[in-house]
Amino acid sequence: MNELSCKVLIIGGGPAGYVAAIRAGQLGLDTILVESERLGGTCLNVGCIPSKALIHAAETRHALGDEAKLGAMGLSAAPREIDFARTNTWIKGVVSRLTGGVGVLLKKAGVRSLRGLATISDGKTALVAADTGEQRIRCEHLILATGSEPTPLPALPFGGDVLSSTDALALTQLPASLAVIGAGYIGLELGTAFAKLGVSVTVVEALERILPLYDAELTQPVARRLAELGVEVRLGARALGREGGELRIADAYGDEQRLRADKVLVAVGRRPRTQGFGLERLDLAMSGPSVRIDERCATSMRNVWAIGDLTGEPMLAHRAMAQGEMVAEIIAGAKRAFDRVAIPAVTFTDPEVVNVGLSPEGARERGEIKVAAFPFRANGRALTLQRDDGFVRIVARADNHVVLGVQAVGAAVSELSAAFALALEMGARLEDVAATIHAHPTHSEAFAEAAHAALGHALHL
Ligand code: FAD
């Protein structure tokens, strides 16, 4: 067995682990990164990136055949033919450009990368079944970044026609019908994309509403659009199992119903990956199913750190990356804590939804607030793009006007999340946002207008 030693050993090459490795390398720390599958983890290989590529392909196809919108501009609809195997090849191309880039960045930072499953022996040692043979790696600091995996449903175990999000993103042929279990962001993003690709989609959700992490006002435009796209949404319904190409569900009254589903996508959430690599040997304090961490991402064991989805919600790539960067800096001697005002949450449904900071309801629990929204129907850019549904909403303290939260729903509002997050991190007041010149014509003007509205004088409403 080969013996290696390093200052920092990172297990997992997803956004948490690879960013920690790059930053550690940049800071001159002798670093080894171990990844059992592919660099980039869930996000680059089977999550954020392929799903957004699929959404783009689906939207392009859908737009080409939208007679009403095209006709209004004097254009004709094109046939909506699709070679889905080629779509899949294109998506893989996007993924491999990015994952290849991660490999280059790691090399540039002087990080040693190993491919293989790491098994933890103790807080300073791991064994790796690497391509190049068995390795024992000793380290001073161990960073755990093993991520998460799709949660299965006992009644619908993954396999065959029952798909996880990973399986759904690997399809090379479109099914005629698809049932999506779970109306969270992964289920709705993928369900909407498949509907736009011509698949008959039904969403089954146990709760009484879609996207339960957002308030009802924000999700209403998404529900409306799902209906326009012909996606049937069954709320208050539970999946019971699958029989001969049909999904059995219990409706809101407990009555059993069946619906045709050539494929079933189970998207009921993700759980931290804690099994199968010796984590139990460390006997770390847990927080439910996740590894418990403090504000520095330190675990209950000295010099063992945990970052990313392994540490629980919010399971988002940008949180994972920020944690990774921070832990590398702490190991290098910096005094840092994860004290961000807000972590933006974006849902790439149609329309997109953004939440940064507190919702009106959450903010009201802390005191008096001002809330105002500006609709995209009064925004020039939205009209030029034929998408005037949705709004930007701003929430601020009533006394000093400090912005506490910003939400938006609308086409392409994901790009506004940066401005919202910056406003919160900089402690902006309504007056700061309103006084900032926002370029015309852009969606971002709705942000400034919402601030004007909260101050009692929207200009374009
Ligand atoms: P992961 O990305 O899961 O990486 C962990 C890595 O560790 C994996 O590559 C795994 O192979 C490796 N590993 C595990 N155990 C071992 C071991 N013992 N030895 C060696 N290697 C090991 N987030 C967003 O912010 N925006 C989005 O739009 C978004 N869309 C998503 C869409 C889908 C369909 C899915 C499934 C997820 C999406 N996410 C999105 C979530 C995002 O992918 C995760 O939050 C992010 O990948 C977490 O990063 P991580 O590094 O903690 O874990």
Boltz pocket constraint, residues with backbone or C-beta under 6 A from the ligand:
constraints:
  - pocket:
      binder: B
      contacts: [[A, 11], [A, 12], [A, 13], [A, 14], [A, 15], [A, 16], [A, 17], [A, 34], [A, 35], [A, 36], [A, 37], [A, 38], [A, 39], [A, 40], [A, 41], [A, 42], [A, 43], [A, 44], [A, 46], [A, 47], [A, 48], [A, 49], [A, 51], [A, 116], [A, 117], [A, 118], [A, 119], [A, 145], [A, 146], [A, 147], [A, 148], [A, 165], [A, 186], [A, 273], [A, 276], [A, 277], [A, 307], [A, 308], [A, 309], [A, 310], [A, 314], [A, 315], [A, 316], [A, 317], [A, 318], [A, 319], [A, 320], [A, 346], [A, 348]]
      max_distance: 6.0
